[in-house]
């Protein structure tokens, strides 16, 4: 609800998790807070969900770095 005396900035009108707004930056990162992305990452690399979550906490959400770390984990 908007009130006349409380203007809403343009960046506040869209939600942060707007799944319709996807681009290259979205593909380069793994959203650790999204269960389906963590599950996909874990399945892709043949590791457990707990291992995937641990990697995301330690390495960050950069997909290339996570892929490399997951490959090292499997060896």
N, C-alpha and C positions, 0 to 999 in steps of 0.2 A: 504494500500500500504506500503510495506517495502522498505527501502532504505539501501544500503550497509553500509552507515556510521551511521545508527541509529538502533542498534540491538533491537529486541523486546523480552522482557522477556517472559518466558513460561506462567506465570499467566496473562499476558496481552492478550494472544491469545484467551482466552475464555471469553464469555460475562457473566456477573453476573446473568442474568436472563435466563440462559440456561435451558429450561424446560426438556431437556433430561437427565440432571444430577440430579437425585433425590435419596435421601437416607433417613435414619432414622432421621437425623437432620432436614430435610425439613418437615417431618410429625409432628415434635414436635413443630413447630412454625406456627403462622398465619401470612402470609405476608400482613401487613396492607396496603401496596401500591398496592396490586393486588385486584381490585374490585370484581372479582369472588370469591376470598377467603373470603372477608369481607361479601359478600352477602350470601355465604354458611354458614358462622358462624352465621350470624343473623337469617337465616331461621332455622338452626339446633336448636337454643335456643328460637325461637319465640319472638325475639326482633327486633327493627327497625335497619336499617343500621346505623343511627346516633348513636344509643345506642352502637352498636358494635364498631364503630369507636372511640367513647369516651372511651370504655373499653380498646381498644388496646392502645390508648394514655396514659391512666392512669396505666394500669397493665403491659403493654409490650406485646411481641408477643409469650410468652410461652403458648402453647395450654392448658395445664393442669390448669394453673393459670387463664386463660381466661374462661375456662369452669366453674370453681368454682365461679368466679366473676359473670358470666352470670346467674348461678343458684341462687345466692343471690339476683341478680337484679329482678328476676321474683317473689320473695316472697314478 
